[in-house]
Amino acid sequence: MKDTFKHKGMRQQLVNVLKTKGITNENVLRAIGKIPRHLFMDSGFLDHAYQDKAFPIAADQTISQPYTVAFQTELLQVEKGDKVLEIGTGSGYQTAVLCELGAKVYSIERQQELFKKTSQFLPKLGYRAKKLIFGDGYKGLVEEAPYKGIIVTAGAPFVPKPLLAQLEIGGRLVIPVGDQVQTMTLFVRKGIKSFEKTEFGEFRFVPLLEDKN
Ligand code: SAH
C-alpha cells in the first residue's frame, strides 16, 4: 500500500481535469486530491487510477468515474457532521470522499465479496465509516434515519420510496434514475410530503440490483 509523489502529482492533474469539467466545490476537490484512488483498484489498473474513468473492481462492479463521484458529492452539499447514507459501497472510494468531508457515513453493499473486502480495507487507510452494512439498499437503513444526505451509486430503475422517507426535512437524495442510461436526479425534502426534484445530465452506472445477484 504505497502512495508516492508520482501518485500525488497524478492526483493533482486529475483535480485540474475535474475543475475544467466544472467541479468547483473546494472541499470535494481537496478530498479527491488527497485520497489514493490507486489503492482502491486491483493492481493491474494502477496506471489508470488517475484517469477520469470508471474501472472494474471485484464481483463485476465498477469504481465510479472521478467526475461522477465529484458531481454527486457536490450535489449532496455535505457539511461536517452530516449523517449520510450511501447505497453501493463498492470499492469504498466514494465512502472515503464522504469521510474526508467529515460526514458520518453509513454505507450499504449487497455483494458479499465487496462488503468484506472494503470493510477490511477502509480502516487500513484510516477511513472509519459509522457503519458498513451488508444488505439491500432499496430499503435504506431505517434504524439510523433520518439522513441529511443519501447518495445512490448504482443506476436505479425507479426511486425507492424508503429512501425518500428516510430523508430529514431539508435533506438531499442524489440518485441516478434510469435503465440503460441514468438521469442524475436530486430530491430535496421540503416537508413531510413535499419534495423538490431537479434533473441533471445523463450518466451510466452499473444497475442497482433488487432480489437477485
Ligand atoms: N461507490 C462505489 C460504486 C460502486 S458501483 C465506488 O466508489 O466504488 C455500485 C455498487 O452498488 C456495486 O458495488 C454494487 O454491488 C452495489 N449495489 C448494487 N445493487 C445494490 C443494492 N440493492 N444495495 C446495495 N448495494 C448495491
Boltz pocket constraint, residues with backbone or C-beta under 6 A from the ligand:
constraints:
  - pocket:
      binder: B
      contacts: [[A, 59], [A, 61], [A, 62], [A, 63], [A, 64], [A, 87], [A, 88], [A, 89], [A, 90], [A, 91], [A, 92], [A, 93], [A, 94], [A, 95], [A, 108], [A, 109], [A, 110], [A, 111], [A, 114], [A, 135], [A, 136], [A, 137], [A, 138], [A, 153], [A, 154], [A, 206], [A, 207], [A, 208], [A, 209], [A, 210]]
      max_distance: 6.0
